[in-house]
Amino acid sequence: MTLEFIAFIASVLFGILIYWRESNGNGLYRFLNKLIHSKKLQMKPEDKTGFVYQQKFILRLVFITFLFLIIILALRFLIPVSYGTVSMFVSGIVGTLIGTYIAGIVLKSSKIIDEKAADLKDMIHDTFDDTKADVTNTSETPEEKEEKSARERLKDKGLL
């Protein structure tokens, strides 16, 4: 059970690494797309889709299962030990899928935080500009005359 847990944690980290790597560039996916598809069915240059990046769950599951199938077959020929191959296989696939979704959440939240930070920065600058405008408006208003007291007004009228 301990070995499966270690494999699960390692596969989560592997999934995060795969997702992050494909978010920066999808050269292998683009190369296979050019080999398999005709010219008019190939990916557009601005398309960032990869094996796990911007893919639906089913296609992501198929690609990761195929990758782990190749890895397990290579390991079976190199190391013919049969300790829980199926359980390691399944925990590796599930961990990698979870890792890709964790990486997707982290990348998306960082983009949202960057957008909100820019909005917050603009809002703070607007607030400072408004207060500066209010301060300049109040300083430009002419000073009001001092009003005479009631006694002085009565003296001016000649009633006192």
DSSP file (Angstrom, degrees, kcal/mol; ACC not computed):
  #  RESIDUE AA STRUCTURE BP1 BP2  ACC     N-H-->O    O-->H-N    N-H-->O    O-->H-N    TCO  KAPPA ALPHA  PHI   PSI    X-CA   Y-CA   Z-CA
    1    1 A M     >        0   0    0      0, 0.0     4,-2.1     0, 0.0     5,-0.2   0.000 360.0 360.0 360.0 -36.8    0.0    0.0    0.0
    2    2 A T  H  >  +     0   0    0      1,-0.2     4,-2.4     2,-0.2     5,-0.2   0.907 360.0  50.6 -64.3 -41.8    2.9    2.4    0.7
    3    3 A L  H  > S+     0   0    0      1,-0.2     4,-2.4     2,-0.2    -1,-0.2   0.882 109.9  50.4 -64.6 -38.0    4.4    1.9   -2.7
    4    4 A E  H  > S+     0   0    0      2,-0.2     4,-2.4     1,-0.2    -1,-0.2   0.899 110.0  50.3 -66.1 -39.6    1.0    2.6   -4.3
    5    5 A F  H  X S+     0   0    0     -4,-2.1     4,-2.4     2,-0.2    -2,-0.2   0.908 111.1  48.3 -65.0 -41.6    0.7    5.8   -2.3
    6    6 A I  H  X S+     0   0    0     -4,-2.4     4,-2.5     1,-0.2    -2,-0.2   0.912 112.2  49.3 -63.6 -42.3    4.1    6.9   -3.3
    7    7 A A  H  X S+     0   0    0     -4,-2.4     4,-2.3     2,-0.2    -2,-0.2   0.877 110.1  52.2 -64.2 -37.0    3.3    6.1   -7.0
    8    8 A F  H  X S+     0   0    0     -4,-2.4     4,-2.0     2,-0.2    -2,-0.2   0.940 111.4  45.0 -64.2 -47.7    0.1    8.0   -6.7
    9    9 A I  H  X S+     0   0    0     -4,-2.4     4,-2.1     1,-0.2    -2,-0.2   0.912 114.0  50.2 -63.0 -42.4    1.8   11.2   -5.3
   10   10 A A  H  X S+     0   0    0     -4,-2.5     4,-2.2     1,-0.2    -1,-0.2   0.886 110.1  50.2 -63.5 -38.0    4.5   10.9   -8.0
   11   11 A S  H  X S+     0   0    0     -4,-2.3     4,-2.4     2,-0.2    -1,-0.2   0.838 106.7  54.6 -72.0 -31.0    1.9   10.5  -10.7
   12   12 A V  H  X S+     0   0    0     -4,-2.0     4,-2.2     2,-0.2    -2,-0.2   0.942 111.4  45.0 -62.7 -46.1    0.1   13.6   -9.4
   13   13 A L  H  X S+     0   0    0     -4,-2.1     4,-2.3     1,-0.2    -2,-0.2   0.880 111.7  53.1 -64.0 -37.3    3.3   15.6   -9.7
   14   14 A F  H  X S+     0   0    0     -4,-2.2     4,-2.6     2,-0.2    -1,-0.2   0.895 108.2  50.7 -63.3 -40.7    3.9   14.0  -13.1
   15   15 A G  H  X S+     0   0    0     -4,-2.4     4,-2.5     2,-0.2    -2,-0.2   0.895 109.7  49.7 -64.1 -40.8    0.5   15.2  -14.2
   16   16 A I  H  X S+     0   0    0     -4,-2.2     4,-2.5     2,-0.2     5,-0.2   0.918 111.9  49.2 -62.8 -42.7    1.2   18.7  -13.1
   17   17 A L  H  X S+     0   0    0     -4,-2.3     4,-2.5     2,-0.2    -2,-0.2   0.914 111.3  48.6 -63.3 -44.2    4.5   18.7  -14.9
   18   18 A I  H  X S+     0   0    0     -4,-2.6     4,-2.5     2,-0.2     5,-0.2   0.940 113.5  46.7 -61.6 -47.6    2.8   17.4  -18.2
   19   19 A Y  H  X S+     0   0    0     -4,-2.5     4,-1.8     1,-0.2    -2,-0.2   0.925 114.0  47.1 -62.8 -45.0    0.1   20.0  -18.0
   20   20 A W  H  X S+     0   0    0     -4,-2.5     4,-1.1     1,-0.2    -1,-0.2   0.906 112.2  50.9 -63.2 -41.4    2.5   22.8  -17.3
   21   21 A R  H  X S+     0   0    0     -4,-2.5     4,-1.3     1,-0.2     3,-0.4   0.905 111.9  46.5 -64.1 -42.1    4.8   21.7  -20.1
   22   22 A E  H  < S+     0   0    0     -4,-2.5    -1,-0.2     1,-0.2    -2,-0.2   0.776 104.9  60.3 -73.7 -24.5    2.0   21.5  -22.6
   23   23 A S  H  < S+     0   0    0     -4,-1.8    -1,-0.2    -5,-0.2    -2,-0.2   0.796 108.2  46.1 -71.1 -25.1    0.7   24.9  -21.6
   24   24 A N  H  < S-     0   0    0     -4,-1.1     2,-0.3    -3,-0.4    -2,-0.2   0.759 133.8 -15.2 -85.5 -27.0    4.0   26.4  -22.6
   25   25 A G     <  -     0   0    0     -4,-1.3    -1,-0.3    -5,-0.1     3,-0.2  -0.882  44.2-157.0-175.6 143.4    4.3   24.6  -25.9
   26   26 A N     >  +     0   0    0     -2,-0.3     4,-2.3     1,-0.1     5,-0.2  -0.327  39.4 141.9-123.3  50.6    2.7   21.7  -27.7
   27   27 A G  H  > S+     0   0    0      1,-0.2     4,-2.4     2,-0.2     5,-0.1   0.883  72.3  48.5 -62.2 -43.4    5.4   20.7  -30.2
   28   28 A L  H  > S+     0   0    0      2,-0.2     4,-2.5     1,-0.2     5,-0.2   0.918 113.6  47.0 -66.3 -43.3    4.9   16.9  -30.0
   29   29 A Y  H  > S+     0   0    0      1,-0.2     4,-2.1     2,-0.2    -1,-0.2   0.903 113.5  48.8 -63.8 -41.4    1.2   17.1  -30.4
   30   30 A R  H  X S+     0   0    0     -4,-2.3     4,-2.0     2,-0.2    -2,-0.2   0.895 110.8  51.0 -64.8 -40.4    1.5   19.5  -33.3
   31   31 A F  H  X S+     0   0    0     -4,-2.4     4,-1.8     2,-0.2    -2,-0.2   0.934 112.2  45.5 -63.5 -47.1    4.1   17.2  -35.0
   32   32 A L  H  X S+     0   0    0     -4,-2.5     4,-2.2     1,-0.2     5,-0.2   0.855 110.0  55.9 -65.3 -33.7    1.8   14.1  -34.7
   33   33 A N  H  X S+     0   0    0     -4,-2.1     4,-2.3    -5,-0.2    -1,-0.2   0.891 107.4  48.6 -64.1 -39.7   -1.1   16.2  -35.9
   34   34 A K  H  < S+     0   0    0     -4,-2.0    -1,-0.2     1,-0.2    -2,-0.2   0.857 113.0  48.5 -68.9 -34.2    0.9   17.1  -39.1
   35   35 A L  H  < S+     0   0    0     -4,-1.8    -2,-0.2    -5,-0.1    -1,-0.2   0.892 119.6  35.9 -70.5 -39.5    1.8   13.4  -39.6
   36   36 A I  H  < S+     0   0    0     -4,-2.2     2,-0.2    -5,-0.1    -2,-0.2   0.877 110.1  59.0 -86.6 -40.6   -1.7   12.1  -39.2
   37   37 A H  S  < S-     0   0    0     -4,-2.3     5,-0.1    -5,-0.2     6,-0.0  -0.552  80.3-111.0 -98.6 156.1   -4.0   14.7  -40.7
   38   38 A S    >>  -     0   0    0     -2,-0.2     3,-0.9     1,-0.1     4,-0.7  -0.236  44.2 -93.4 -73.1 171.8   -4.2   16.2  -44.2
   39   39 A K  G >4 S+     0   0    0      1,-0.3     3,-0.7     2,-0.2    -1,-0.1   0.879 124.2  45.6 -58.3 -43.3   -3.2   19.8  -44.8
   40   40 A K  G 34 S+     0   0    0      1,-0.2    -1,-0.3     0, 0.0    -3,-0.0   0.653 112.8  51.0 -79.7 -12.8   -6.7   21.3  -44.5
   41   41 A L  G <4 S+     0   0    0     -3,-0.9    -1,-0.2    -8,-0.1    -2,-0.2   0.445  87.1 111.5 -98.7  -0.9   -7.5   19.3  -41.3
   42   42 A Q  S << S-     0   0    0     -3,-0.7    -8,-0.1    -4,-0.7   -12,-0.1  -0.218  78.7 -83.4 -72.2 164.0   -4.3   20.2  -39.5
   43   43 A M        -     0   0    0    -13,-0.2    -1,-0.1     1,-0.1    -2,-0.0  -0.263  43.2-112.3 -64.1 149.2   -4.2   22.5  -36.4
   44   44 A K    >   -     0   0    0      1,-0.1     3,-1.4    -3,-0.1    -1,-0.1  -0.512  28.1-114.6 -75.3 153.0   -4.2   26.2  -36.8
   45   45 A P  T 3  S+     0   0    0      0, 0.0    -1,-0.1     0, 0.0    -2,-0.1   0.805 116.2  50.6 -61.3 -29.1   -1.0   28.0  -35.8
   46   46 A E  T 3  S+     0   0    0      2,-0.0     2,-0.4     0, 0.0    -3,-0.0   0.521  84.2 110.1 -87.9  -3.5   -2.7   29.8  -32.9
   47   47 A D    <   -     0   0    0     -3,-1.4    -4,-0.0     1,-0.1     0, 0.0  -0.581  45.7-173.1 -74.3 126.8   -4.3   26.6  -31.5
   48   48 A K        +     0   0    0     -2,-0.4    -1,-0.1   -23,-0.1   -23,-0.1   0.259  33.4 137.5-104.5  10.8   -2.7   25.6  -28.2
   49   49 A T        +     0   0    0      5,-0.1     5,-0.2     1,-0.1     2,-0.2  -0.305  25.5 170.4 -62.0 138.8   -4.4   22.2  -27.8
   50   50 A G        -     0   0    0      3,-2.6   -24,-0.1   -21,-0.1    -1,-0.1  -0.562  52.1 -74.7-130.0-164.5   -2.1   19.4  -26.5
   51   51 A F  S    S+     0   0    0     -2,-0.2    12,-0.2     1,-0.1    13,-0.1   0.897 129.1   0.1 -66.5 -39.7   -2.5   15.9  -25.3
   52   52 A V  S >  S+     0   0    0    -34,-0.1     3,-1.1    11,-0.1     2,-0.4   0.602 111.5  96.0-120.3 -22.8   -3.8   17.0  -21.9
   53   53 A Y  T 3  S-     0   0    0      1,-0.3    -3,-2.6   -35,-0.1     3,-0.1  -0.612 106.7  -6.9 -77.3 123.9   -3.9   20.8  -22.2
   54   54 A Q  T 3  S+     0   0    0     -2,-0.4     2,-0.3     1,-0.2    -1,-0.3   0.827 104.3 133.1  59.6  37.9   -7.3   22.1  -23.3
   55   55 A Q    <   -     0   0    0     -3,-1.1    -1,-0.2    -6,-0.1     2,-0.1  -0.818  59.1-109.5-112.4 156.0   -8.6   18.5  -23.8
   56   56 A K     >  -     0   0    0     -2,-0.3     4,-2.2    -3,-0.1     5,-0.2  -0.323  38.2-101.8 -74.6 166.5  -11.9   17.0  -22.7
   57   57 A F  H  > S+     0   0    0      1,-0.2     4,-2.7     2,-0.2     5,-0.2   0.897 117.5  50.9 -60.2 -45.2  -11.8   14.3  -20.0
   58   58 A I  H  > S+     0   0    0      1,-0.2     4,-2.4     2,-0.2    -1,-0.2   0.931 113.0  44.2 -64.1 -47.0  -12.2   11.3  -22.2
   59   59 A L  H  > S+     0   0    0      2,-0.2     4,-2.6     1,-0.2    -1,-0.2   0.889 113.6  51.8 -65.3 -37.4   -9.4   12.3  -24.6
   60   60 A R  H  X S+     0   0    0     -4,-2.2     4,-2.3     2,-0.2     5,-0.2   0.918 110.6  48.7 -62.5 -43.1   -7.2   13.2  -21.7
   61   61 A L  H  X S+     0   0    0     -4,-2.7     4,-2.4     2,-0.2    -2,-0.2   0.900 111.7  49.6 -63.2 -42.1   -7.9    9.7  -20.1
   62   62 A V  H  X S+     0   0    0     -4,-2.4     4,-2.4     2,-0.2    -2,-0.2   0.936 112.5  46.2 -64.2 -47.0   -7.1    8.0  -23.4
   63   63 A F  H  X S+     0   0    0     -4,-2.6     4,-2.2   -12,-0.2    -2,-0.2   0.911 115.3  45.6 -64.4 -42.3   -3.8    9.8  -23.9
   64   64 A I  H  X S+     0   0    0     -4,-2.3     4,-2.6    -5,-0.2     5,-0.2   0.898 112.8  50.6 -69.3 -39.3   -2.6    9.2  -20.3
   65   65 A T  H  X S+     0   0    0     -4,-2.4     4,-2.3    -5,-0.2    -2,-0.2   0.914 110.8  49.4 -63.2 -42.0   -3.7    5.6  -20.4
   66   66 A F  H  X S+     0   0    0     -4,-2.4     4,-2.1     2,-0.2    -2,-0.2   0.908 110.9  50.2 -63.2 -41.9   -1.8    5.0  -23.6
   67   67 A L  H  X S+     0   0    0     -4,-2.2     4,-2.1     1,-0.2    -2,-0.2   0.931 113.4  44.8 -61.6 -46.4    1.3    6.7  -22.2
   68   68 A F  H  X S+     0   0    0     -4,-2.6     4,-2.9     2,-0.2    -1,-0.2   0.831 109.0  57.3 -69.6 -30.6    1.2    4.6  -19.0
   69   69 A L  H  X S+     0   0    0     -4,-2.3     4,-2.3     2,-0.2    -1,-0.2   0.917 108.5  46.4 -63.8 -42.8    0.5    1.4  -21.2
   70   70 A I  H  X S+     0   0    0     -4,-2.1     4,-2.2     2,-0.2    -2,-0.2   0.915 114.1  48.5 -64.3 -42.6    3.7    2.1  -23.1
   71   71 A I  H  X S+     0   0    0     -4,-2.1     4,-2.4     2,-0.2    -2,-0.2   0.923 112.5  47.6 -64.4 -44.4    5.6    2.8  -19.8
   72   72 A I  H  X S+     0   0    0     -4,-2.9     4,-2.4     2,-0.2    -2,-0.2   0.902 111.5  50.6 -65.2 -41.2    4.3   -0.4  -18.2
   73   73 A L  H  X S+     0   0    0     -4,-2.3     4,-1.5    -5,-0.2    -1,-0.2   0.909 111.4  48.1 -63.6 -41.0    5.1   -2.6  -21.2
   74   74 A A  H  X S+     0   0    0     -4,-2.2     4,-2.0     1,-0.2    -2,-0.2   0.915 113.0  48.0 -65.4 -41.6    8.6   -1.2  -21.3
   75   75 A L  H  X S+     0   0    0     -4,-2.4     4,-3.4     1,-0.2    -2,-0.2   0.860 107.0  56.8 -67.5 -34.8    9.1   -1.8  -17.6
   76   76 A R  H  < S+     0   0    0     -4,-2.4    -1,-0.2     1,-0.2    -2,-0.2   0.860 111.1  43.4 -65.5 -34.4    7.7   -5.4  -17.9
   77   77 A F  H  < S+     0   0    0     -4,-1.5    -1,-0.2    -5,-0.2    -2,-0.2   0.859 121.0  40.3 -78.0 -35.3   10.3   -6.3  -20.4
   78   78 A L  H  < S+     0   0    0     -4,-2.0    -2,-0.2     1,-0.3    -3,-0.2   0.922 129.6  25.2 -78.1 -45.3   13.1   -4.6  -18.5
   79   79 A I     <  -     0   0    0     -4,-3.4     2,-0.7    -5,-0.2    -1,-0.3  -0.908  68.3-165.2-122.7 100.9   12.1   -5.6  -15.0
   80   80 A P        +     0   0    0      0, 0.0     2,-0.4     0, 0.0    -4,-0.1  -0.004  45.6 127.7 -81.1  35.6   10.1   -8.9  -15.0
   81   81 A V        -     0   0    0     -2,-0.7     2,-0.4     2,-0.1    -2,-0.1  -0.768  48.0-154.5 -90.7 136.0    8.9   -8.5  -11.4
   82   82 A S        +     0   0    0     -2,-0.4     2,-1.0     2,-0.1     3,-0.1  -0.407  33.1 150.0-111.4  56.7    5.1   -8.7  -11.1
   83   83 A Y  S    S-     0   0    0     -2,-0.4     5,-0.1     1,-0.2    -2,-0.1  -0.781  81.4 -44.2 -90.9 105.6    4.3   -6.7   -8.0
   84   84 A G  S  > S+     0   0    0     -2,-1.0     4,-2.5     1,-0.1     5,-0.3   0.830  74.1 167.5  48.5  47.6    0.8   -5.3   -8.3
   85   85 A T  H  > S+     0   0    0      1,-0.2     4,-2.4     2,-0.2     5,-0.1   0.903  74.3  48.6 -59.9 -41.7    1.2   -4.1  -11.9
   86   86 A V  H  > S+     0   0    0      2,-0.2     4,-2.7     1,-0.2    -1,-0.2   0.923 112.2  47.0 -67.4 -43.7   -2.5   -3.4  -12.3
   87   87 A S  H  > S+     0   0    0      1,-0.2     4,-2.5     2,-0.2    -1,-0.2   0.892 114.6  47.2 -67.5 -37.2   -2.9   -1.4   -9.1
   88   88 A M  H  X S+     0   0    0     -4,-2.5     4,-2.2     2,-0.2    -1,-0.2   0.899 111.8  52.3 -66.3 -39.8    0.3    0.6   -9.9
   89   89 A F  H  X S+     0   0    0     -4,-2.4     4,-2.1    -5,-0.3    -2,-0.2   0.938 113.4  42.5 -60.4 -49.4   -1.1    1.2  -13.4
   90   90 A V  H  X S+     0   0    0     -4,-2.7     4,-2.7     1,-0.2     5,-0.3   0.912 114.1  49.9 -67.8 -43.2   -4.4    2.4  -12.2
   91   91 A S  H  X S+     0   0    0     -4,-2.5     4,-2.1    -5,-0.2    -1,-0.2   0.859 110.8  51.7 -66.9 -31.8   -3.0    4.6   -9.4
   92   92 A G  H  X S+     0   0    0     -4,-2.2     4,-2.1    -5,-0.2    -1,-0.2   0.915 112.0  45.3 -66.5 -43.3   -0.6    6.1  -11.9
   93   93 A I  H  X S+     0   0    0     -4,-2.1     4,-2.4     2,-0.2    -2,-0.2   0.944 115.7  45.4 -66.2 -47.9   -3.3    7.0  -14.3
   94   94 A V  H  X S+     0   0    0     -4,-2.7     4,-2.5     1,-0.2     5,-0.2   0.913 113.8  49.7 -64.0 -42.3   -5.7    8.4  -11.7
   95   95 A G  H  X S+     0   0    0     -4,-2.1     4,-2.4    -5,-0.3    -1,-0.2   0.898 110.7  49.4 -63.5 -40.5   -2.9   10.4  -10.1
   96   96 A T  H  X S+     0   0    0     -4,-2.1     4,-2.2     2,-0.2    -1,-0.2   0.906 110.7  50.2 -66.6 -40.7   -1.8   11.8  -13.4
   97   97 A L  H  X S+     0   0    0     -4,-2.4     4,-1.9     2,-0.2    -2,-0.2   0.931 111.9  47.6 -61.5 -44.7   -5.4   12.8  -14.3
   98   98 A I  H  X S+     0   0    0     -4,-2.5     4,-2.4     1,-0.2    -2,-0.2   0.906 110.3  53.4 -62.7 -40.4   -5.8   14.5  -10.9
   99   99 A G  H  X S+     0   0    0     -4,-2.4     4,-2.4     1,-0.2    -1,-0.2   0.878 106.2  52.0 -62.3 -38.8   -2.4   16.3  -11.4
  100  100 A T  H  X S+     0   0    0     -4,-2.2     4,-2.1     1,-0.2    -1,-0.2   0.895 111.2  47.3 -66.3 -37.9   -3.5   17.7  -14.7
  101  101 A Y  H  X S+     0   0    0     -4,-1.9     4,-2.2     2,-0.2    -2,-0.2   0.882 110.7  51.5 -70.9 -36.5   -6.7   19.1  -13.2
  102  102 A I  H  X S+     0   0    0     -4,-2.4     4,-2.4     2,-0.2    -2,-0.2   0.933 111.2  48.2 -62.1 -44.8   -4.8   20.6  -10.3
  103  103 A A  H  X S+     0   0    0     -4,-2.4     4,-2.7     1,-0.2     5,-0.2   0.893 109.7  53.0 -63.5 -39.0   -2.4   22.3  -12.7
  104  104 A G  H  X S+     0   0    0     -4,-2.1     4,-2.4     1,-0.2    -1,-0.2   0.904 109.7  48.0 -61.8 -41.3   -5.3   23.5  -14.8
  105  105 A I  H  X S+     0   0    0     -4,-2.2     4,-2.6     2,-0.2    -2,-0.2   0.917 112.6  48.6 -65.1 -43.2   -6.9   25.1  -11.7
  106  106 A V  H  X S+     0   0    0     -4,-2.4     4,-2.1     2,-0.2    -2,-0.2   0.931 113.7  45.6 -64.6 -45.8   -3.6   26.7  -10.6
  107  107 A L  H  X S+     0   0    0     -4,-2.7     4,-1.7     1,-0.2    -1,-0.2   0.912 115.3  47.1 -64.8 -41.7   -2.9   28.2  -14.1
  108  108 A K  H  X S+     0   0    0     -4,-2.4     4,-2.2    -5,-0.2    -2,-0.2   0.907 112.0  49.7 -67.5 -40.5   -6.4   29.5  -14.5
  109  109 A S  H  X S+     0   0    0     -4,-2.6     4,-2.6     1,-0.2    -1,-0.2   0.863 107.9  54.0 -67.9 -33.5   -6.5   31.0  -11.0
  110  110 A S  H  X S+     0   0    0     -4,-2.1     4,-2.1    -5,-0.2    -1,-0.2   0.888 108.9  49.1 -67.4 -36.1   -3.2   32.8  -11.6
  111  111 A K  H  X S+     0   0    0     -4,-1.7     4,-2.2     2,-0.2    -2,-0.2   0.917 112.3  48.1 -65.5 -42.1   -4.6   34.3  -14.8
  112  112 A I  H  X S+     0   0    0     -4,-2.2     4,-2.8     1,-0.2     5,-0.2   0.906 110.8  51.0 -64.9 -41.3   -7.7   35.4  -13.0
  113  113 A I  H  X S+     0   0    0     -4,-2.6     4,-2.4     1,-0.2    -1,-0.2   0.903 109.2  51.1 -63.2 -40.5   -5.6   36.9  -10.2
  114  114 A D  H  X S+     0   0    0     -4,-2.1     4,-1.8     2,-0.2    -1,-0.2   0.914 112.0  46.8 -62.5 -42.1   -3.5   38.8  -12.7
  115  115 A E  H  X S+     0   0    0     -4,-2.2     4,-2.1     1,-0.2    -2,-0.2   0.929 113.9  46.9 -64.9 -44.9   -6.7   40.2  -14.3
  116  116 A K  H  X S+     0   0    0     -4,-2.8     4,-2.7     1,-0.2    -1,-0.2   0.855 109.0  55.6 -66.8 -33.9   -8.2   41.2  -11.0
  117  117 A A  H  X S+     0   0    0     -4,-2.4     4,-2.5    -5,-0.2    -1,-0.2   0.899 107.6  49.0 -65.1 -39.4   -4.9   42.8   -9.9
  118  118 A A  H  X S+     0   0    0     -4,-1.8     4,-2.4     2,-0.2    -2,-0.2   0.914 112.4  48.1 -65.5 -41.9   -4.9   45.0  -12.9
  119  119 A D  H  X S+     0   0    0     -4,-2.1     4,-2.4     2,-0.2    -2,-0.2   0.913 112.4  48.9 -63.5 -42.0   -8.5   46.0  -12.2
  120  120 A L  H  X S+     0   0    0     -4,-2.7     4,-2.4     2,-0.2    -2,-0.2   0.897 110.0  51.7 -64.0 -40.1   -7.7   46.7   -8.6
  121  121 A K  H  X S+     0   0    0     -4,-2.5     4,-2.3     2,-0.2    -2,-0.2   0.923 111.0  47.6 -62.9 -44.1   -4.7   48.8   -9.6
  122  122 A D  H  X S+     0   0    0     -4,-2.4     4,-2.5     1,-0.2    -2,-0.2   0.902 111.1  51.6 -62.3 -41.0   -6.9   50.8  -12.0
  123  123 A M  H  X S+     0   0    0     -4,-2.4     4,-2.2     2,-0.2    -2,-0.2   0.897 110.0  48.7 -64.5 -40.0   -9.5   51.3   -9.3
  124  124 A I  H  X S+     0   0    0     -4,-2.4     4,-2.4     2,-0.2    -1,-0.2   0.916 111.6  49.4 -66.1 -42.5   -6.9   52.5   -6.8
  125  125 A H  H  X S+     0   0    0     -4,-2.3     4,-2.6     1,-0.2    -2,-0.2   0.907 110.7  50.7 -63.2 -40.7   -5.4   55.0   -9.4
  126  126 A D  H  X S+     0   0    0     -4,-2.5     4,-2.6     2,-0.2    -1,-0.2   0.901 109.8  50.7 -62.0 -40.7   -8.9   56.3  -10.2
  127  127 A T  H  X S+     0   0    0     -4,-2.2     4,-2.4     2,-0.2    -2,-0.2   0.925 111.5  47.0 -63.7 -44.5   -9.6   56.8   -6.4
  128  128 A F  H  X S+     0   0    0     -4,-2.4     4,-2.3     1,-0.2    -2,-0.2   0.902 112.2  50.4 -64.0 -40.3   -6.3   58.7   -6.0
  129  129 A D  H  X S+     0   0    0     -4,-2.6     4,-2.3     2,-0.2    -2,-0.2   0.910 110.4  50.1 -63.7 -41.1   -7.1   60.8   -9.1
  130  130 A D  H  X S+     0   0    0     -4,-2.6     4,-2.4     1,-0.2    -2,-0.2   0.915 111.3  47.6 -63.6 -42.9  -10.6   61.6   -7.8
  131  131 A T  H  X S+     0   0    0     -4,-2.4     4,-2.3     2,-0.2    -1,-0.2   0.880 111.0  51.6 -68.1 -35.3   -9.3   62.7   -4.4
  132  132 A K  H  X S+     0   0    0     -4,-2.3     4,-2.4     2,-0.2    -1,-0.2   0.913 110.6  49.0 -64.1 -41.1   -6.6   64.8   -6.0
  133  133 A A  H  X S+     0   0    0     -4,-2.3     4,-2.2     2,-0.2    -2,-0.2   0.896 111.3  49.6 -65.2 -39.9   -9.3   66.5   -8.1
  134  134 A D  H  X S+     0   0    0     -4,-2.4     4,-2.1     2,-0.2    -2,-0.2   0.899 110.6  50.1 -65.2 -40.0  -11.5   67.1   -5.0
  135  135 A V  H  X S+     0   0    0     -4,-2.3     4,-1.7     1,-0.2    -2,-0.2   0.917 112.4  46.3 -65.8 -42.7   -8.5   68.6   -3.2
  136  136 A T  H  X S+     0   0    0     -4,-2.4     4,-1.3     1,-0.2    -1,-0.2   0.866 111.3  53.2 -68.3 -34.8   -7.7   71.0   -6.0
  137  137 A N  H  X S+     0   0    0     -4,-2.2     4,-0.7     1,-0.2    -2,-0.2   0.896 109.8  46.9 -66.7 -39.6  -11.4   71.9   -6.4
  138  138 A T  H  < S+     0   0    0     -4,-2.1     3,-0.3     1,-0.2    -1,-0.2   0.838 111.4  51.1 -72.9 -30.8  -11.7   72.8   -2.7
  139  139 A S  H  < S+     0   0    0     -4,-1.7    -1,-0.2     1,-0.2    -2,-0.2   0.766 106.9  55.0 -77.0 -22.8   -8.5   74.9   -2.8
  140  140 A E  H  < S+     0   0    0     -4,-1.3    -1,-0.2    -5,-0.1    -2,-0.2   0.642  82.5 104.4 -83.1 -15.0   -9.6   76.8   -5.8
  141  141 A T  S  < S-     0   0    0     -4,-0.7     3,-0.1    -3,-0.3    -3,-0.0  -0.460  81.2-109.5 -69.4 136.7  -12.9   78.0   -4.2
  142  142 A P        -     0   0    0      0, 0.0     2,-0.2     0, 0.0    -1,-0.1  -0.313  35.6-102.9 -67.1 149.3  -12.8   81.6   -3.2
  143  143 A E        -     0   0    0      1,-0.1     2,-0.2    -3,-0.1    -3,-0.0  -0.471  36.9-118.4 -72.4 141.7  -12.7   82.3    0.5
  144  144 A E        -     0   0    0     -2,-0.2    -1,-0.1     1,-0.1     2,-0.1  -0.526  28.7-107.4 -80.8 147.4  -15.9   83.5    2.0
  145  145 A K        -     0   0    0     -2,-0.2     2,-0.4     1,-0.1    -1,-0.1  -0.383  36.3-105.9 -69.1 149.4  -16.2   86.9    3.6
  146  146 A E        -     0   0    0     -2,-0.1     2,-0.2     1,-0.1    -1,-0.1  -0.629  37.3-126.2 -74.2 132.1  -16.4   87.0    7.3
  147  147 A E        -     0   0    0     -2,-0.4     2,-0.1     1,-0.1    -1,-0.1  -0.551  21.9-116.4 -80.0 144.5  -20.0   87.8    8.2
  148  148 A K        -     0   0    0     -2,-0.2    -1,-0.1     1,-0.1     2,-0.0  -0.436  32.8-105.9 -75.9 153.3  -20.5   90.8   10.5
  149  149 A S     >  -     0   0    0     -2,-0.1     4,-2.1     1,-0.1     5,-0.2  -0.270  31.2-105.7 -72.9 167.3  -22.0   90.1   13.9
  150  150 A A  H  > S+     0   0    0      1,-0.2     4,-2.1     2,-0.2     5,-0.2   0.874 120.6  54.4 -62.8 -37.8  -25.6   91.1   14.6
  151  151 A R  H  > S+     0   0    0      1,-0.2     4,-2.1     2,-0.2    -1,-0.2   0.913 108.4  48.3 -62.8 -43.7  -24.5   94.1   16.7
  152  152 A E  H  > S+     0   0    0      1,-0.2     4,-2.4     2,-0.2    -1,-0.2   0.879 110.3  51.9 -67.3 -36.5  -22.3   95.4   13.8
  153  153 A R  H  X S+     0   0    0     -4,-2.1     4,-1.8     2,-0.2    -1,-0.2   0.908 109.8  48.8 -65.5 -39.8  -25.1   95.1   11.3
  154  154 A L  H  X>S+     0   0    0     -4,-2.1     5,-2.3     2,-0.2     6,-0.8   0.887 110.7  51.0 -66.4 -36.9  -27.4   97.0   13.6
  155  155 A K  H ><5S+     0   0    0     -4,-2.1     3,-0.7     1,-0.2    -2,-0.2   0.906 107.6  53.6 -64.5 -40.7  -24.8   99.7   14.1
  156  156 A D  H 3<5S+     0   0    0     -4,-2.4    -1,-0.2     1,-0.3    -2,-0.2   0.869 108.9  48.6 -62.2 -35.6  -24.4   99.9   10.3
  157  157 A K  H 3<5S-     0   0    0     -4,-1.8    -1,-0.3    -5,-0.1    -2,-0.2   0.630 115.6-118.4 -79.3 -12.6  -28.2  100.5    9.9
  158  158 A G  T <<5S+     0   0    0     -4,-0.7    -3,-0.2    -3,-0.7    -2,-0.1   0.663  80.8 120.4  86.3  16.0  -28.1  103.1   12.6
  159  159 A L      <       0   0    0     -5,-2.3    -4,-0.2    -6,-0.2    -5,-0.1   0.638 360.0 360.0 -87.9 -14.4  -30.4  101.3   15.0
  160  160 A L              0   0    0     -6,-0.8    -5,-0.2    -9,-0.1    -1,-0.2   0.399 360.0 360.0-116.2 360.0  -27.8  101.2   17.8
